[in-house]
Amino acid sequence: MQQETSSAIETRLSELGHTLPVVAVPVAAYVPATITGNLVYTSGQLPFINGELTVKGKVGAEVTTEVAAGQAQVCALNALAAVKSVIGDLDRIVRVVKVVGFVASDPSFTGQPAVVNGASEFLGEVLGDKGLHARSAVGVAALPLDVPVEVELIVEFA
């Protein structure tokens, strides 16, 4: 259950012009995040903004790399909300261990790393050195609800 506690990380988000959203309701049979040991695994987060998907389509066709990178940032923000929902306070984050980004790509598109940079750079801005992580950026034929990008995190917490 999400707490209303404001953390230093949430203050940093606010300074950057972001508000931690309410955790998105799952679109299938899964939970937004789960804990094992001292790790949080988030489910793949879609770029919901106030419950709406504002961009749809394939990157390299209907969606530009720049727009898709912005959507990856939204996914990362949503993933932080999912993390908070299970650990209660984002200040408990020790570090982001890994980011996996899926990019719905036109067959000729090969710029998946630039898209997922939207999430990676955002996490660095918000978390500083705690946001440095290993990463995969994967091109796929399609994603749920025709979104251009989906991001999941593995986060270590104390």
Secondary structure, DSSP 8 states (H G I E B T S, - for coil): -------HHHHHHHHTT---------SSSS-SEEEETTEEEE--B--EETTEE---S-BTTTB-HHHHHHHHHHHHHHHHHHHHHHHS-GGGEEEEEEEEEEEEB-TT---HHHHHHHHHHHHHHHHGGGG--EEEEEEES--GGG-SEEEEEEEEE-
